[in-house]
C-alpha cells in the first residue's frame, strides 16, 4: 500500500473516533441496537462494553440477550 493511501485510511480512523468517550459510546450503541444497525457490534468490542451498561442505558432486554456471546 502506498504512503498516500495508508495516510488517508489512518486519517479516517482517527477522525471517526477522536472524541468518542465511553459514555458516548454506550449511548451510540444503544441507539444503533434499538434501530437494528449492525455497526453497534464494532463499538461493543472496541470499548469492551458489558451487558449491564447497555441495559442501564436503555437497550431492550431481548436485543442484549440475543447478543449474549459478544459480552463474554
N, C-alpha and C positions, 0 to 999 in steps of 0.2 A: 504494500500500500504506500502511495506517495505521501510526502510530507503534508501537502495541502489537504488531501482527503482525511488524513489522520487528525489534523488540527481542526477541521470542520466537525468531525464526529465528536471529539473531546469537548469542543466548544458547546455543541448542542447538549451533551450530557450535563455539563456544568451549569448551563443556563436553566435547564429544566428543574434541577434540584438544589439550586444555590441557596435559597432562603426557606426551604421547607423544614419546619420543626416537627418534632414527634407529635405534638398535639394537633397541628395542622394536618399531618399525615393521617391521623386517626379519623379526623373529620372527613377528609377526602376519601378515605377507604370506605367509610360508612355510606357516604353519598353515592359512590360508584357501585357498591354492593346492592344498595336499595334500588338502583336503576338497572341492575343486571349487566354491568360493564365488567369485562374480564381484566381490565387494566389494574384493578384493585389487587390482584394476586402478586404483581411485582412489588407493589408498595408494602404488602404484608410481609413478604420475605425480606425486603430490603431493610425495614425497620424492626423486624422481629416482633411484630405486634402479637398480643395474646388475645384469646377469645374474650376474656373478661373486659379488656379495654374496648373491644369492638362492641360488645353488648351494652356496656355502660354509655357508649356514645350514641346509641340509638339504632343499631342494626337489628334486624329481626332474628329471632332465635333459629328459625328454620334455615336461613342462609348460613349462619355461623355453624350450625350443626352439620350442614352439608359440606362444609369445608374443614371438617374436623382434622383431616390428615395434614393440613398445612400448619396447624398450630402445635403439632407435637415435635 
